[in-house]
Amino acid sequence: MTLESWEQDTLDWDYIKQCRDIATARFTNSLSQVMAVLDGMIADGRNVFFAHTMAGGIPKAKVFLVVANRIYKGRGPRHMSSQALLDSDMGKLILQNFEEVSAITFQHLIDFSAAIRERVEASGGQPRSRSDARRGPEQRHR
């Protein structure tokens, strides 16, 4: 993508889904391994805090960084509407990435820690979870 073409450029969504499926499998496999190790480290009756601190979702492609700079910091003729980004394939991919990095990975944490949380709670402990996943720049000022 270039600064001149990004609004019209299209992405191969089938290929992106394949990549996403591979990444999800890799992430959940790693998370399963981490939970197996943690399970052996957390004694019954202990309080447990699961913190979800994922960040990311923004491509570090030069074209996006320039567009984002114009949307978030641009003034006068250098300002660009965020709607153009949201309507583009690049914008749709970024929104999908934010959802994956914040909401979906948090759900994986909840799902994969369920056995530990249930065991700890059944033995008198208190399990807690919190997501501190970073939100996109457009959401930080709300």
C-alpha positions in Angstrom: 0.0 0.0 0.0 1.1 3.5 -0.7 -0.1 6.9 0.6 -1.7 7.4 -2.8 -3.5 4.0 -3.0 -4.3 2.8 0.5 -8.0 3.9 0.3 -8.6 1.8 -2.8 -6.3 -1.1 -2.1 -7.9 -4.4 -1.1 -6.7 -7.1 1.1 -7.0 -10.9 0.6 -9.3 -11.7 3.5 -9.2 -15.4 2.9 -5.4 -15.3 3.4 -5.7 -13.1 6.4 -8.1 -15.6 7.9 -5.6 -18.4 7.3 -2.9 -16.3 9.0 -5.3 -15.4 11.9 -6.1 -19.1 12.4 -2.4 -20.0 12.5 -1.8 -17.2 15.0 -4.7 -18.2 17.2 -3.5 -21.8 17.3 0.0 -20.7 18.2 -1.4 -18.3 20.9 -3.8 -20.8 22.5 -1.2 -23.6 22.4 1.3 -21.3 24.3 -1.4 -20.2 26.7 -2.3 -23.8 27.4 1.3 -24.5 28.2 1.5 -21.5 30.5 -1.6 -22.5 32.4 -0.2 -26.0 32.9 2.9 -24.5 34.5 0.9 -22.0 36.6 -1.4 -24.7 37.8 1.5 -26.5 39.4 2.7 -23.3 41.0 -0.6 -22.1 42.6 -1.5 -23.8 45.8 -5.1 -24.5 46.8 -6.8 -21.7 48.7 -4.5 -19.0 47.3 -5.8 -15.8 45.8 -4.9 -15.5 42.1 -4.9 -12.5 39.9 -4.8 -13.0 36.1 -3.8 -9.8 34.3 -4.4 -9.4 30.6 -1.9 -6.8 29.4 -1.8 -7.3 25.6 -1.0 -4.4 23.4 -0.7 -4.0 19.7 -3.0 -4.3 16.7 -1.5 -1.4 14.8 0.6 -2.3 11.8 3.9 -0.6 11.7 3.6 0.0 8.0 4.8 3.4 6.9 1.6 4.2 5.1 -0.5 3.6 8.2 1.8 5.6 10.4 1.5 8.6 8.0 -2.3 8.2 7.7 -2.7 7.9 11.5 -0.5 10.9 12.0 -2.8 12.9 9.7 -6.0 11.7 11.4 -4.9 12.1 15.0 -2.5 15.1 14.7 -3.1 16.7 11.4 -4.3 20.3 11.2 -5.7 22.2 8.3 -4.9 20.7 4.9 -2.9 17.9 6.6 -5.9 16.7 8.6 -7.6 13.5 7.4 -11.0 12.2 8.5 -10.9 8.9 10.4 -14.0 7.8 8.4 -11.8 7.3 5.3 -9.6 4.9 7.3 -12.5 3.0 8.8 -14.0 2.5 5.4 -10.8 1.1 3.9 -9.6 -2.4 4.0 -6.6 -1.2 6.0 -8.9 0.3 8.6 -11.0 -2.9 8.8 -7.9 -4.9 9.4 -6.8 -2.6 12.2 -10.2 -2.8 13.9 -10.1 -6.6 13.5 -6.6 -6.6 15.1 -7.7 -4.4 18.0 -10.6 -6.8 18.7 -8.3 -9.8 18.5 -5.6 -8.2 20.8 -8.0 -6.9 23.4 -11.3 -8.8 23.5 -10.6 -12.2 22.0 -7.2 -12.8 23.7 -8.9 -11.8 27.0 -11.6 -14.4 26.4 -8.9 -17.0 25.7 -7.3 -16.1 29.1 -10.7 -16.6 30.8 -11.3 -19.9 29.0 -7.8 -21.3 29.6 -7.6 -20.3 33.2 -11.0 -21.7 34.1 -9.7 -24.9 35.6 -7.3 -23.0 37.9 -9.9 -20.5 38.8 -12.4 -23.2 39.7 -9.9 -25.2 41.7 -8.7 -22.1 43.6 -12.2 -21.0 44.4 -13.4 -24.4 45.5 -10.5 -24.5 48.0 -11.3 -21.0 49.5 -9.2 -18.8 47.3 -10.4 -15.9 45.2 -9.5 -15.8 41.5 -9.7 -12.5 39.7 -9.1 -11.4 36.1 -8.6 -8.0 34.6 -7.8 -6.7 31.2 -5.6 -3.8 30.7 -5.3 -4.3 27.0 -4.3 -1.0 25.4 -7.0 0.7 23.4 -6.5 2.5 20.1 -5.7 6.2 20.1 -9.3 7.0 19.0 -10.6 5.4 22.3 -8.0 6.8 24.7 -9.7 10.2 24.9 -13.2 9.1 25.6 
